[in-house]
């Protein structure tokens, strides 16, 4: 975690509305090359033809920001058939042999998110097992975030694009805000391990500049272990990949919504332990970068020439990172992609130097 003079309880808020940045030809070619661009039976635009929506409340009658979309019966039958095919593409790369026992149990729309996603509920008619996936507007910055998370984090992510449509798998876990309310104070909580995981998550987000990781934008996975429980924090929202200008918006520790996690770190970890866990996470990221060096280089080369933020935000972020690291090299960047490449070099240089020479990646130029 950062140890500068800025308090971790300052209130930082990302932009309320981020524009959708189109996928350019180079990024589209990358997606096709690595099997991410496909032809989908149902696109985002097909789902926008609902008649009206009904707000969805939680168990306490609070607004969830999701609404159930209601369609004309003829449109609904067409959508159901093709949304099940979308699901088969997402799960089995297009094996339709099992789709007859699947059905669409609901189509929900979220007006709150930047990409205004649809949540598709799939049900198995034999055993009533349910699953979800999401259909969103394809946004270049979100795609970069998904790819960087897939390649540099311990988490693999399944998603596909088709023209201006993006479909994503559901990432299971307990939403961070619900975890704080319902699990943070249980007697068998392994507070030290949870604090350690938050430090690692904080480091991952900052290293590849994934922003806006407030508690409701990540989930917590709990795994029983031989001694207590292990925890994994996973990002579920990638709209704010290298878009904002404020450095602290890329550090989960600076959001007031995450204060309970920050308090755990302060209570159970000293600075030496924090530094150790940061180094561990950087080393793991360096190994992942080495194993996917050519793919990451290709992605970053495209990202460096893409416009995924506003000029004033690029200027602000490179100045703040330059001041933070006392490195003028950040000031040479002209795009968010160039800042991300410089940030990866800055944060992972030491860890990369420890990897055997034959395994190290070529220069990220």
VEXDREN-2710 file (C-alpha; in Angstrom, 1 decimal):
% VEXDREN-2710
k/r/px/py/pz
1/UNK/0.0/0.0/0.0
2/UNK/1.2/3.6/-0.6
3/UNK/3.0/5.2/2.2
4/UNK/2.9/8.8/0.9
5/UNK/1.4/11.7/2.9
6/UNK/-2.0/11.3/1.3
7/UNK/-4.5/9.9/3.7
8/UNK/-6.2/6.7/2.5
9/UNK/-9.6/8.0/3.6
10/UNK/-9.8/10.9/1.2
11/UNK/-12.9/10.9/-1.0
12/UNK/-12.1/10.3/-4.6
13/UNK/-14.8/9.8/-7.2
14/UNK/-14.3/8.8/-10.8
15/UNK/-16.1/10.6/-13.6
16/UNK/-19.9/10.0/-13.4
17/UNK/-20.1/9.2/-17.1
18/UNK/-17.3/7.8/-19.2
19/UNK/-17.7/7.9/-23.0
20/UNK/-17.7/4.7/-25.0
21/UNK/-14.5/4.4/-27.1
22/UNK/-14.8/2.4/-30.3
23/UNK/-12.7/-0.6/-31.1
24/UNK/-10.3/0.4/-33.8
25/UNK/-9.1/-1.8/-36.7
26/UNK/-5.8/-2.7/-35.0
27/UNK/-7.6/-3.8/-31.8
28/UNK/-10.2/-5.7/-33.8
29/UNK/-7.4/-7.6/-35.6
30/UNK/-5.8/-8.5/-32.3
31/UNK/-9.2/-9.8/-31.0
32/UNK/-9.7/-11.9/-34.1
33/UNK/-6.1/-13.2/-33.9
34/UNK/-6.6/-14.4/-30.3
35/UNK/-10.1/-15.8/-30.8
36/UNK/-12.0/-13.0/-29.0
37/UNK/-13.9/-11.7/-32.0
38/UNK/-16.8/-13.9/-33.2
39/UNK/-20.1/-13.7/-34.9
40/UNK/-22.9/-13.7/-32.3
41/UNK/-26.5/-14.6/-33.0
42/UNK/-27.8/-11.7/-30.8
43/UNK/-26.1/-8.3/-30.5
44/UNK/-26.5/-5.5/-28.0
45/UNK/-28.7/-3.5/-30.3
46/UNK/-31.2/-6.4/-30.5
47/UNK/-31.8/-6.1/-26.7
48/UNK/-32.5/-2.4/-26.7
49/UNK/-36.0/-3.0/-28.3
50/UNK/-37.8/-3.6/-25.0
51/UNK/-41.2/-2.2/-24.5
52/UNK/-40.7/-1.1/-20.9
53/UNK/-38.8/-2.1/-17.7
54/UNK/-39.7/-2.9/-14.1
55/UNK/-37.3/-1.9/-11.3
56/UNK/-35.7/-4.8/-9.4
57/UNK/-35.5/-4.4/-5.6
58/UNK/-33.3/-6.4/-3.2
59/UNK/-34.5/-8.3/-0.2
60/UNK/-34.7/-5.1/1.8
61/UNK/-36.7/-3.3/-0.9
62/UNK/-33.7/-1.2/-1.9
63/UNK/-33.1/-0.2/-5.5
64/UNK/-30.5/-2.5/-7.2
65/UNK/-30.1/-0.2/-10.3
66/UNK/-31.2/-3.2/-12.4
67/UNK/-34.6/-3.4/-14.2
68/UNK/-36.4/-6.3/-15.7
69/UNK/-36.8/-5.7/-19.5
70/UNK/-40.2/-6.6/-21.0
71/UNK/-40.4/-7.4/-24.7
72/UNK/-43.1/-8.1/-27.3
73/UNK/-43.7/-11.9/-27.3
74/UNK/-42.5/-12.3/-30.9
75/UNK/-39.3/-10.5/-30.2
76/UNK/-38.9/-12.4/-26.9
77/UNK/-39.0/-15.8/-28.6
78/UNK/-36.4/-14.8/-31.1
79/UNK/-34.2/-13.3/-28.4
80/UNK/-34.5/-16.4/-26.1
81/UNK/-33.4/-18.8/-28.9
82/UNK/-30.4/-16.7/-29.8
83/UNK/-29.4/-15.7/-26.3
84/UNK/-29.1/-19.4/-25.4
85/UNK/-26.8/-19.7/-28.5
86/UNK/-24.7/-16.8/-27.2
87/UNK/-24.4/-18.6/-23.9
88/UNK/-23.2/-21.8/-25.7
89/UNK/-20.6/-19.7/-27.6
90/UNK/-19.4/-18.2/-24.3
91/UNK/-19.2/-21.6/-22.5
92/UNK/-18.3/-24.1/-25.2
93/UNK/-17.2/-22.0/-28.2
94/UNK/-20.4/-22.8/-30.1
95/UNK/-21.3/-26.4/-29.3
96/UNK/-25.1/-26.3/-29.6
97/UNK/-25.7/-29.9/-28.8
98/UNK/-27.0/-29.2/-25.3
99/UNK/-29.0/-26.0/-25.8
100/UNK/-32.4/-27.7/-26.0
101/UNK/-32.5/-28.1/-22.2
102/UNK/-31.5/-24.4/-21.6
103/UNK/-33.8/-21.4/-21.5
104/UNK/-33.7/-17.7/-20.7
105/UNK/-35.3/-17.0/-17.3
106/UNK/-34.8/-13.2/-17.4
107/UNK/-33.3/-10.3/-19.2
108/UNK/-32.3/-7.4/-16.9
109/UNK/-31.1/-3.9/-17.9
110/UNK/-28.8/-1.7/-15.9
111/UNK/-29.2/2.0/-16.6
112/UNK/-26.5/2.9/-14.0
113/UNK/-23.4/1.5/-15.6
114/UNK/-21.3/3.2/-18.3
115/UNK/-21.8/0.4/-20.7
116/UNK/-25.5/0.1/-19.8
117/UNK/-25.3/-3.7/-19.6
118/UNK/-27.9/-6.4/-20.0
119/UNK/-27.8/-9.4/-17.6
120/UNK/-29.0/-12.6/-19.1
121/UNK/-30.3/-15.3/-16.7
122/UNK/-29.9/-18.8/-18.1
123/UNK/-31.7/-21.8/-16.5
124/UNK/-31.2/-25.5/-16.9
125/UNK/-34.8/-26.9/-17.4
126/UNK/-33.7/-30.3/-16.0
127/UNK/-32.4/-29.2/-12.6
128/UNK/-33.3/-25.5/-12.3
129/UNK/-29.6/-24.5/-12.1
130/UNK/-29.1/-20.9/-13.0
131/UNK/-26.2/-19.0/-14.5
132/UNK/-25.7/-15.4/-15.8
133/UNK/-23.8/-13.6/-18.5
134/UNK/-23.6/-10.0/-19.6
135/UNK/-24.1/-8.2/-22.9
136/UNK/-22.6/-4.8/-23.2
137/UNK/-21.6/-2.1/-25.6
138/UNK/-18.1/-2.8/-26.8
139/UNK/-15.8/-0.2/-25.3
140/UNK/-12.1/-0.2/-26.2
141/UNK/-10.9/0.7/-22.8
142/UNK/-13.0/-2.1/-21.2
143/UNK/-11.5/-4.5/-23.7
144/UNK/-7.9/-3.4/-22.7
145/UNK/-8.9/-3.9/-19.1
146/UNK/-10.2/-7.4/-19.7
147/UNK/-7.1/-8.4/-21.6
148/UNK/-4.7/-7.0/-19.1
149/UNK/-6.6/-8.7/-16.2
150/UNK/-6.6/-12.0/-18.1
151/UNK/-2.9/-11.8/-18.9
152/UNK/-1.4/-10.2/-15.8
153/UNK/-3.7/-11.3/-12.9
154/UNK/-4.2/-14.8/-11.4
155/UNK/-7.7/-14.8/-13.0
156/UNK/-8.7/-16.0/-16.4
157/UNK/-11.6/-14.2/-18.0
158/UNK/-13.9/-15.4/-20.8
159/UNK/-15.4/-12.7/-23.1
160/UNK/-16.0/-12.2/-26.8
161/UNK/-16.7/-9.2/-29.0
162/UNK/-18.8/-9.0/-32.1
163/UNK/-18.9/-5.6/-33.9
164/UNK/-20.2/-3.2/-31.3
165/UNK/-21.2/-5.9/-28.8
166/UNK/-19.3/-7.4/-25.9
167/UNK/-20.4/-10.5/-24.0
168/UNK/-18.8/-11.4/-20.7
169/UNK/-19.1/-14.4/-18.4
170/UNK/-20.4/-13.9/-14.9
171/UNK/-17.6/-13.6/-12.4
172/UNK/-18.7/-15.5/-9.2
173/UNK/-18.0/-14.2/-5.7
174/UNK/-19.4/-12.1/-2.9
175/UNK/-19.7/-8.4/-3.9
176/UNK/-17.2/-6.4/-1.8
177/UNK/-19.9/-4.2/-0.2
178/UNK/-21.9/-7.2/0.8
179/UNK/-18.8/-8.9/2.1
180/UNK/-18.2/-5.9/4.4
181/UNK/-21.8/-6.0/5.7
182/UNK/-22.2/-9.8/6.1
183/UNK/-18.8/-11.5/6.4
184/UNK/-16.2/-9.1/7.7
185/UNK/-17.2/-9.6/11.3
186/UNK/-17.8/-13.4/11.4
187/UNK/-15.9/-15.3/14.1
188/UNK/-13.9/-17.5/11.7
189/UNK/-12.7/-14.6/9.5
190/UNK/-9.0/-15.0/8.8
191/UNK/-8.3/-11.3/9.0
192/UNK/-4.6/-11.5/8.3
193/UNK/-5.1/-13.4/5.0
194/UNK/-7.9/-11.1/3.9
195/UNK/-5.6/-8.1/4.6
196/UNK/-2.8/-9.7/2.7
197/UNK/-5.1/-10.2/-0.3
198/UNK/-6.3/-6.6/-0.3
199/UNK/-2.7/-5.5/-0.4
200/UNK/-2.1/-7.8/-3.4
201/UNK/-5.3/-6.6/-5.1
202/UNK/-4.3/-3.0/-4.5
203/UNK/-0.9/-3.7/-6.1
204/UNK/-2.4/-5.4/-9.2
205/UNK/-4.8/-2.6/-9.9
206/UNK/-2.1/0.1/-9.6
207/UNK/0.4/-1.8/-11.7
208/UNK/-1.8/-2.0/-14.8
209/UNK/-3.9/1.1/-13.9
210/UNK/-7.3/-0.4/-13.4
211/UNK/-9.4/2.3/-11.8
212/UNK/-12.6/2.7/-9.8
213/UNK/-12.3/-0.5/-7.6
214/UNK/-14.8/0.6/-5.1
215/UNK/-16.2/-2.3/-3.0
216/UNK/-19.2/-2.9/-5.3
217/UNK/-16.9/-3.3/-8.4
218/UNK/-15.0/-6.3/-7.1
219/UNK/-16.0/-9.7/-5.5
220/UNK/-14.4/-11.8/-2.8
221/UNK/-13.9/-15.5/-3.2
222/UNK/-13.6/-17.6/-0.1
223/UNK/-11.8/-21.0/-0.3
224/UNK/-11.6/-23.4/2.7
225/UNK/-8.0/-24.3/3.5
226/UNK/-6.2/-26.7/5.7
227/UNK/-5.9/-23.9/8.2
228/UNK/-8.9/-21.5/8.0
229/UNK/-9.8/-19.8/4.7
230/UNK/-8.0/-18.3/1.8
231/UNK/-9.4/-15.2/0.0
232/UNK/-9.2/-13.9/-3.6
233/UNK/-10.4/-10.4/-4.6
234/UNK/-11.4/-10.2/-8.2
235/UNK/-12.3/-7.1/-10.3
236/UNK/-15.7/-7.4/-12.0
237/UNK/-15.9/-3.9/-13.7
238/UNK/-13.3/-2.8/-16.3
239/UNK/-14.9/0.4/-17.6
240/UNK/-12.2/2.5/-15.9
241/UNK/-9.1/0.9/-17.4
242/UNK/-6.6/3.8/-17.6
243/UNK/-9.2/6.5/-18.1
244/UNK/-9.0/8.9/-15.1
245/UNK/-6.3/11.5/-14.5
246/UNK/-5.9/11.1/-10.7
247/UNK/-3.3/8.6/-9.6
248/UNK/-5.2/7.6/-6.5
249/UNK/-8.2/6.5/-8.5
250/UNK/-6.1/3.5/-9.5
251/UNK/-5.5/2.4/-5.9
252/UNK/-8.4/0.7/-4.1
253/UNK/-7.1/1.8/-0.7
254/UNK/-8.1/5.4/-1.4
255/UNK/-11.9/4.8/-1.8
256/UNK/-14.0/5.4/1.3
257/UNK/-16.1/2.4/0.4
258/UNK/-13.1/0.2/1.0
259/UNK/-12.2/1.7/4.4
260/UNK/-13.0/-1.5/6.3
261/UNK/-10.4/-3.4/4.2
262/UNK/-7.9/-0.7/4.7
263/UNK/-8.6/-0.8/8.5
264/UNK/-7.8/-4.5/8.5
265/UNK/-4.5/-3.9/6.8
266/UNK/-3.6/-1.2/9.3
267/UNK/-4.5/-3.4/12.2
268/UNK/-2.9/-6.7/11.2
269/UNK/0.0/-5.9/8.9
270/UNK/3.2/-3.9/9.5
271/UNK/5.1/-2.1/6.8
272/UNK/7.6/-5.0/6.4
273/UNK/4.8/-7.4/5.7
274/UNK/3.0/-5.1/3.3
275/UNK/6.3/-4.6/1.4
276/UNK/6.7/-8.4/1.3
277/UNK/3.2/-9.0/-0.1
278/UNK/3.7/-6.2/-2.7
279/UNK/6.9/-7.8/-3.8
280/UNK/5.3/-11.2/-4.1
281/UNK/2.5/-9.9/-6.3
282/UNK/4.9/-8.0/-8.5
283/UNK/7.0/-11.2/-8.9
284/UNK/3.9/-13.2/-10.0
285/UNK/2.9/-10.4/-12.5
286/UNK/6.5/-10.4/-13.9
287/UNK/6.3/-14.2/-14.5
288/UNK/2.9/-13.8/-16.2
289/UNK/4.3/-11.0/-18.3
290/UNK/7.3/-13.2/-19.3
291/UNK/5.1/-16.1/-20.3
292/UNK/2.8/-13.9/-22.5
293/UNK/5.4/-11.4/-23.5
294/UNK/4.6/-11.3/-27.3
295/UNK/0.8/-11.1/-26.8
296/UNK/1.2/-8.3/-24.1
297/UNK/3.6/-6.4/-26.3
298/UNK/1.2/-6.6/-29.3
299/UNK/-1.7/-5.4/-27.1
300/UNK/0.3/-2.5/-25.6
301/UNK/1.6/-1.4/-29.0
302/UNK/-2.0/-1.1/-30.1
303/UNK/-3.1/0.6/-26.9
304/UNK/-0.2/3.2/-27.2
305/UNK/-1.7/4.5/-30.4
306/UNK/-5.3/4.4/-29.3
307/UNK/-7.4/7.2/-27.8
308/UNK/-9.1/5.9/-24.7
309/UNK/-9.2/9.0/-22.5
310/UNK/-9.3/12.8/-22.7
311/UNK/-6.0/14.8/-23.2
312/UNK/-6.4/16.6/-19.9
313/UNK/-6.6/13.3/-18.0
314/UNK/-3.5/11.9/-19.8
315/UNK/-1.6/15.1/-18.8
316/UNK/-2.7/14.9/-15.2
317/UNK/-2.0/11.2/-14.8
318/UNK/1.5/11.3/-16.3
319/UNK/2.4/14.3/-14.1
320/UNK/1.1/12.7/-10.9
321/UNK/2.9/9.4/-11.6
322/UNK/6.1/11.3/-12.5
323/UNK/5.9/13.1/-9.1
324/UNK/5.0/9.9/-7.2
325/UNK/7.9/7.8/-8.6
326/UNK/10.3/10.8/-9.1
327/UNK/10.7/9.6/-12.7
328/UNK/10.5/12.1/-15.6
329/UNK/10.1/9.2/-18.1
330/UNK/6.3/9.4/-17.5
331/UNK/6.2/12.9/-19.0
332/UNK/7.2/11.6/-22.4
333/UNK/3.9/9.7/-22.7
334/UNK/1.2/11.1/-24.9
335/UNK/-1.5/8.5/-24.5
336/UNK/-2.9/6.4/-21.8
337/UNK/-1.5/3.3/-23.4
338/UNK/2.0/4.8/-23.2
339/UNK/1.5/5.6/-19.6
340/UNK/0.4/2.0/-18.9
341/UNK/3.5/0.6/-20.7
342/UNK/5.7/3.0/-18.6
343/UNK/3.9/2.0/-15.4
344/UNK/4.5/-1.7/-16.1
345/UNK/8.2/-1.1/-16.6
346/UNK/8.4/1.1/-13.5
347/UNK/6.5/-1.3/-11.2
348/UNK/7.9/-4.6/-12.5
349/UNK/11.5/-3.7/-13.5
350/UNK/13.0/-5.1/-10.3
351/UNK/11.0/-8.3/-10.4
352/UNK/11.7/-8.9/-14.1
353/UNK/15.5/-8.5/-13.4
354/UNK/15.3/-11.5/-11.1
355/UNK/13.8/-13.8/-13.7
356/UNK/16.3/-16.0/-15.6
357/UNK/17.5/-14.1/-18.7
358/UNK/16.2/-16.6/-21.2
359/UNK/12.7/-16.1/-19.8
360/UNK/12.6/-12.3/-19.7
361/UNK/10.5/-10.4/-22.3
362/UNK/11.9/-8.2/-25.0
363/UNK/11.7/-4.5/-24.5
364/UNK/8.3/-3.0/-24.3
365/UNK/9.0/-0.3/-26.9
END
